Amino acid sequence: MMRISEKGITLIKEFEGCSLTA
């Protein structure tokens, strides 16, 4: 697994949250 920057992790978490909420 490639290392992801904190910004990337935050974006992914926000994206997942939006997907789950949508």
C-alpha positions, 0 to 999 in steps of 0.5 A: 500500500502506498503512503498517502499524505494527510491531505489525501487521507482527509480528502478520502475520508471526506469523500467516503463520508459524502458517499455514505451520506448521499 
